[in-house]
Amino acid sequence: MDSSKPNADEILERIKKREIRKNKGKLKIFFGMSAGVGKTYAMLQQAKSELDNGVNVVIGYIETHDREETEALVKDIPIIPRKKILYNNIELEEMDIDAILEKGPSLVLVDELAHTNALGSRHKKRYLDVLELLDKGINVYTTINVQHLESRAGNVAQITSIVIRETVPDSILDSADEIELVDISPEELLERLEEGKVYKGEQSARAIENFFKIGNLTALREMALRLTADRVDKQLRDYMHDEKIPGPWKSGQRILVAVSSSPTSEYLIRWARSVSYSMNASWIAIYVETSKPLPDEDKARVKKALDLARELGAEIITSIDEDVVRSILKTAREENVSQILVGKPDKKRIFSFITDKEIVYRLIREGGNIDVYVVSTEKKEKKSSSLKRFLRSQSEISKYLITSSIVGFVALILYPLSEYIGYQTVAMILLLAVALLPLFFGPGPVLLAATSSAIIWNFFFIPPKFTFFIHKIEDALMFAMYFIIATVTSILTTRIRAREYAVRQREKRAVALYNLANDLSSSRSIEDVLNTTVRNIKLVFDAECALFLSDTRGLLFNTYAKGSSLRLDPKEFSVASWSFANGKKAGKFTNTLPSAECQYYPLTSPRKIFGVTAIKFSNKIDLKIDEETLLGSFISQAGVAIERELLNENSKRAMLLEESEKLYVNLFNTLSHELRTPISAIIGTANFLMERSNEKVTAHDRNIIKEIHTAGMRLNRLVENLLDMTRLESGRIKLNLKWYDIRDLVNNIIKDLSDEIEGYKLIINIPESTLPVKVDYVLLEQALKNILYNAVLYTPQGSEICIDVISNKEKFEISVSDNGPGIPDEALNSIFNKFFRVENSKPGGTGLGLSIVKGFIESHNGTICAVNLEPTGTKFIINLPIFELNNKEETK
């Protein structure tokens, strides 16, 4: 069968891909190393060319950054008006997807793909907007820098010391129909920065001092060039695979090294790594598994070689095929390999020399345009003879004696009967015996039995007897035919048996994976997943198993998961901790902490490491290649299942939290509104009684009435805080911004809190030159009241409380300070959190006041912070945004 012909599944997959491409829009990405290289300009230039050719092009979102050349190009292309979104009383502009879909253009220009949309937009990220446009069949041009790719953001942060927060998944770049690299030298980019063509004024100077350093730009440029080259290479290989084009196309260097059970495989792998590094090429290590059984020594050698290749950075491919050369060449053409490395056949190993030599010659003969390098391997220490190695590779030597004895025993029985049945019949019976031997023995013993049976038949049964000389030509031909038939039959039967065994093993692995997947799919909790994993590993691998998960801090939790049948001492658990921390297997039969009693595998999913699997095999023998692959699949499936259950739990927790929050808000609203009426009645009655001049009301009664009034005011303040908090959390606050004199606002606050601040020394510093401030009077008044009341509540009577205002064209700052005991340094970052109270603080208060202050100030786009004063005291500093006073506006 021709392996180059696609099967039905491949044809169906290609049809599906073409249908998806046909119905979706095309994505072109203008890719660069950083801002300022000219991505937006290049995109606009190409869009202008498309527009001139009659294509319906519109601008969905473009940031010109006040660059004259960019703004000149924008004028020539139709623009879809941006969608205005009000957030915290600030009007933000985002791309209007609905307007674009309604217009239905052929091509949309979308700048800054990694941008995070404002709250209230349809999608959280702009790349999701682009994906929706593509799904609707609209083509998109977009721009992105290398630092905004998810896989590169960490590396960029390490290089530049700047954390990249806006990222897009790499799959966006993978799915792009075209990537255009916009590249300039770092020197040219710095020159553009100095000329003000990237950023203006001080922003440009800060950029040069921080991000835009020559070293940073060089590293980013290399990253962008390498990533683009890798993507193009992958696209080329995908294209060749989809179109069934026989490779290679030597557009780049790609090396494949063939791994076998030879002792020289490790040297060959190191040689391949050295060559790939010097050529700056990617490389692959391939092992082809056949039905021919390997002794444990050879299996261990193959496993060790593949582990070494993996450690050195190779892509590992294992395939199953009876024809090793065909499998190697098929993989080489699919992966667009330019060079194949194989080891030079070892003449000292007689039997392997014949097969290895044939493999090398076939690779050279059938490789076509692929270069084949035959590497002379280093001299190894003296090995056992080839004959002994061959005998050992087939089974124990005793099996050779058994098969020979069986043939001799059958011949002994037939010898006295040969006079009656004839020597031709004897040949048929001996041939039957030889044909049955492959059912129980390997090819070596069977081949020896076939040879010995032919010799015995010739010597003891063919006339003249007891001599190897054959008189009749027909007997000589019969002897030759007997020998050929016996040999071929034994070899073919052995191969069929070996293939049957291989099929059974593959079926066994497939059934084991199916059972695990079926059990995991029916699991309803993490405990079920862990129990299922332990049970299946114990059943399939005959091993004791324990699972450990990480805690919320990302540390391995020293508690056994449900179903764990293995117990570890502290020394063994330290090995598990190392495996978890480094994300690599460790323990017995590995190169890391091999003295451990168990093997440890990190429990991973595509996104993170969840824990560690500890396994102790009962036979104390290292796993075979296929068994380790199966175990890896088990652990991977378990990791994915754990991630699924964690996501389900998080989803349930989020839903419960959302429902609890709704109940909390509704309860607070109801309770607060229900309390306001009786509280107002209590305060009103207390005021009425206090204002009465009836002589019958004694001084003691007046003190009681005053206490009732004070308690009512405190309760009213608490209810107001609860209502304010629910307004903040629901986002229903709408600012009524007007110009006010800050002196009037402060005077009103002091008047309202006159009873509370009685006994305190109040100092107010508001210069006469203080400018008006544009604020929501009610919200700012409430915020300052809360701060002032907080100072009164937590400082002793007689303390100083200062209110200072600094006003100029650059800032408007209000500060409230006291000389009380202050706030512990470790609590300064938490005092604005909801319901937070300092430990061992004075009773009173709910922990809501300062949280409300922060919400009100931030709704003005202002900031608030708290600092401790020397020697004692605390200072709250409010900074409000500056507005230009219009002559037509009235100052309150």
Buried (B, 14 or more C-beta within 10 A) or exposed (E): EEEEEBEEEEEEEBEEEEEEEEEBBBBBBBBBBBBBBBBBBBBBEBBBEBBEEEEBBBBBBBEBBEBEEBEEBBEEBEEBEBBEBEEBBEEBEBBBBEBBBEBEBBBBBBBBBBBBBBEEBBBEBBBBBBBBBBEBEBBBBBBBBBBBBBEBBEBBBEBBEEEBEBBBEBEBBEEBBEBBBBBBEBEBBBEBBEEEBBBEEEEBEEBBEEBBBEEBBBBBBEBBBEBBBEBBBEBBBEEBBBEEEEBBBBEBBBBBBBBBBBBBBBBBBBBBBEBBEEBEBBBBBBBBBBBBBBBEEBBBBBBBBBBBBEEBEBBEBBBEBBBBBBBBBBBBBBBBBBBBBBBBBBEEBEEBBEEBBEBBEBBBEEBEEBBBEEBEBEEEEEEEEBEEBBBBBBBEEEBBEBBBEBBBEBBEEBBEEBEEEEBEBBBEBBBEBBBBBBEEBBBBBBBBBBBBBBBBBBEBBBEEEEEEEBEEEEBBEBBEEBBEBBBEBBBEBBBEBBBEEBEEBEEEBEEBBEBBBEBBEEBEEBEBBBBBBBBBBBEBBEBBBBBBBBEEEEEBBEEBBEBBBBEBEEEBBBBBBBBBBEEBBBBBBBEBBEEBBBBBBBBBBEEEBBBBBBBBBEEEEBBBBBBBEBBEBBBBBBBBBBBBBBEEEEEEEEEEEEEEEEEEBEEBBEEBEEBBEEBEEBBEBBEEBEEEEEEEBEEEEEEEBBEBBBBBBBBBBBBBBBBBBBBBBEEEBEBEBBBBBBBEBBEBBBEBBEEBBEEBEBEEEBEEEBBBBBBBBEBBBBBBBBBBBBBBBBBEEEBBBBBBBBBEEEEBBBBBBBBBBBBBEEBBEEBBEBEEBBEEBEEEBBBBBBBBBBBBBBBBEBBBBBBBEEEEBBBBBBBBBBBEEEEEEEEE
